[in-house]
Amino acid sequence: MEQRDYVRRVLDVYRVTPGTCGVIRRPDRMLAAQLHGRGVPLEAVENAFVLAAARRLIRPAAAAPLGTIRSLAYFSPVIEEVLQLQVSQEYFQHLRHKLQSTASPR
C-alpha cells in the first residue's frame, strides 16, 4: 500500500474512533507516515484503535469520565501491544461489536 493511502486510512479510522476529538494535526500525519515506514500493518493499527476505545468505553458506570483523545500518539503504546499480542482476529471483531452496541442507543 502506498504511504499516501496508508496515512489517509489510518487518519480516517482515527478520526472516527470513539473518544477522539476527530481533528487531525500535522504530528498525527507524521506518526502515521512513520508507522508506514516501519511496516506496521494497517490491521494492527486499526485493532489498536478498537482495543483502546473498548478499554475506555467499557468501564464501571460509576467511573469518572475520561478526557478526549487529541493525538494519534495516544495510541502508540497500544499499537506496540497489539503487535505483540497472540490473539485471533475474532477477538477484535468481538470488541468492535461491543463498541457498536455500547455506542448504540438502548
Beta strands, then each sheet from edge to edge (+ up, - down):
end
